[in-house]
Amino acid sequence: MSLKKLACVGDSITFGYEIPEENKWTKLLEEKLKIEVLNFGINGDTTNGMLSRFNKVLEEHPTHILITGGTNDLWYGLKDEEIVANINAMVRHAKHENIECFVGIPIPFLNLNEPNLVDEDYAECVRSFQARLIKFCRLKELPYIDFSKGMKKQHFMNDGLHPNILGQEIMVNSAEKVLKNWF
């Protein structure tokens, strides 16, 4: 293992919901890049929750941080601006500590008939947020990983939200393409 350490902060997509440890994309990334990868994903977490526990992430002294979140926020009806503001706050905090930061663009939601808790088209909210987050990353010149690239129906569990083992492989490949230049 190198001296570089990547902390991945996020929700169930980062955590690897219902995936065996050895098949989680974060574990696979650790093996591929030969770096230490810390998984700070929590099932059901929002960017508010991620921001409130960000100091615990920093206590692990990562050299790099990957922030991926927002889909649970959207489920509860939060607007893109608030979610991006939370991500920006984490990025700024990491940069203040001289930690290189990456942003993960969330995967899509494939259950096209399910509204969120405030009766909005959840799949459309996710699509709109993905575009907004990419625009934010480009504006701030932040490297980002688009986890939605290559994700198809067969890469998801039956809920249409969480990646299955095949989806974990797609995610690790997306991450490796960007991160191999940094490690």
C-alpha positions in Angstrom: 0.0 0.0 0.0 1.2 3.5 -0.7 1.2 6.3 1.8 -1.8 7.8 0.0 -5.2 7.4 1.6 -8.6 7.9 0.0 -11.6 8.6 2.2 -14.9 8.0 0.4 -17.8 9.9 2.0 -21.3 9.2 1.0 -24.6 7.2 1.4 -25.6 3.6 0.6 -24.1 3.8 -2.9 -20.7 4.5 -1.3 -21.3 2.1 1.6 -22.2 -0.8 -0.8 -25.7 -1.6 0.3 -26.3 -5.3 0.6 -23.0 -6.1 -1.2 -20.4 -8.5 0.4 -17.3 -6.6 1.6 -15.0 -8.1 -1.0 -17.3 -7.0 -3.8 -17.8 -3.4 -2.8 -16.5 -0.9 -5.3 -14.4 0.8 -2.6 -12.7 -2.5 -1.7 -12.1 -3.3 -5.4 -10.6 0.2 -5.9 -8.2 -0.3 -3.0 -7.0 -3.5 -4.6 -6.7 -1.9 -8.1 -4.9 1.2 -7.0 -2.9 -0.3 -4.2 -3.9 2.5 -1.8 -5.8 2.5 1.5 -9.5 3.3 0.9 -11.6 4.2 3.8 -15.4 3.8 3.3 -17.4 6.5 5.1 -20.6 5.6 3.4 -23.8 5.3 5.5 -27.0 3.9 4.3 -29.7 6.6 4.0 -27.3 9.4 4.7 -27.8 12.9 3.3 -25.3 15.6 2.5 -26.3 17.4 5.7 -25.3 14.2 7.6 -22.1 13.9 5.6 -21.2 17.5 6.4 -22.0 17.1 10.1 -19.6 14.1 10.4 -16.9 15.4 8.1 -14.5 16.2 10.9 -14.4 12.5 11.8 -13.3 11.8 8.2 -10.6 14.4 8.5 -9.4 12.8 11.8 -8.3 9.8 9.7 -5.8 12.1 7.8 -6.7 11.1 4.3 -4.6 12.5 1.5 -7.6 12.5 -0.9 -11.4 12.6 -0.3 -14.2 11.5 -2.7 -17.6 13.0 -1.9 -20.6 11.3 -3.4 -24.1 12.1 -2.2 -27.4 13.8 -2.8 -29.8 11.2 -3.9 -31.3 10.8 -0.4 -31.5 14.6 -0.2 -33.5 14.6 -3.4 -35.7 11.8 -2.1 -36.7 14.1 0.8 -37.3 17.0 -1.6 -34.3 19.1 -0.9 -33.3 21.4 -3.8 -30.1 21.1 -5.8 -28.7 24.4 -4.4 -28.7 23.2 -0.8 -27.1 19.9 -1.8 -24.4 21.5 -3.8 -23.8 24.0 -1.0 -23.2 21.1 1.4 -20.8 19.4 -1.0 -19.0 22.7 -1.6 -18.7 23.2 2.2 -17.0 19.7 2.5 -14.7 20.5 -0.5 -13.7 23.8 1.0 -13.0 22.2 4.4 -10.9 19.5 2.7 -8.9 22.0 0.7 -8.3 24.1 3.8 -6.7 21.0 5.2 -4.6 20.6 2.0 -6.5 17.5 1.0 -7.2 16.8 -2.7 -10.9 16.4 -3.3 -13.0 14.6 -5.9 -16.8 14.7 -6.4 -18.8 11.6 -7.4 -21.7 12.2 -9.7 -24.5 9.9 -8.4 -25.9 6.9 -10.4 -29.3 7.2 -11.9 -32.6 6.0 -10.4 -34.3 3.5 -12.7 -37.7 3.2 -11.2 -39.3 5.8 -13.4 -42.7 5.6 -11.8 -41.8 6.4 -8.2 -42.2 9.9 -6.9 -40.1 11.3 -4.0 -41.6 12.3 -0.6 -42.8 15.6 -2.0 -44.4 14.0 -5.0 -41.8 15.1 -7.6 -40.5 12.8 -10.3 -37.6 11.3 -8.4 -35.8 10.0 -11.5 -35.9 13.4 -13.1 -34.7 15.1 -9.9 -31.7 12.8 -10.0 -31.0 13.5 -13.7 -31.3 17.3 -13.1 -29.0 17.1 -10.0 -26.4 15.1 -11.9 -26.2 17.9 -14.6 -26.1 20.6 -11.9 -23.3 18.8 -10.0 -21.2 18.4 -13.2 -21.7 22.1 -14.0 -20.5 22.9 -10.4 -17.4 20.7 -10.7 -16.5 22.2 -14.0 -16.9 25.8 -12.7 -14.8 25.0 -9.6 -12.3 23.0 -11.6 -12.9 20.0 -9.4 -12.1 16.5 -10.7 -15.2 14.3 -10.7 -16.1 10.7 -11.3 -19.4 10.2 -13.2 -20.6 7.0 -11.7 -23.7 7.0 -14.0 -21.6 6.3 -17.1 -22.2 2.8 -18.3 -24.8 1.9 -15.7 -27.6 -0.1 -17.2 -30.6 -1.8 -15.8 -28.7 -5.1 -15.3 -26.3 -3.3 -13.0 -28.9 -2.5 -10.4 -30.7 -4.4 -7.7 -34.5 -4.8 -8.1 -35.1 -1.5 -6.3 -33.6 0.4 -9.4 -31.4 2.5 -7.1 -28.6 0.4 -5.6 -25.9 -1.2 -7.8 -25.6 -5.0 -7.7 -22.2 -6.8 -7.9 -22.0 -6.0 -11.7 -22.8 -2.4 -10.9 -19.9 -2.3 -8.4 -17.6 -3.3 -11.2 -18.8 -0.5 -13.4 -18.4 2.0 -10.5 -14.8 0.8 -9.7 -13.9 1.1 -13.4 -15.3 4.7 -13.5 -13.4 5.6 -10.4 -10.1 4.0 -11.5 -10.2 5.9 -14.8 -10.1 9.2 -13.0 -8.1 8.3 -9.9 -5.3 6.4 -11.5 -3.8 9.8 -12.6 -3.7 10.9 -8.9 -2.3 7.8 -7.2 
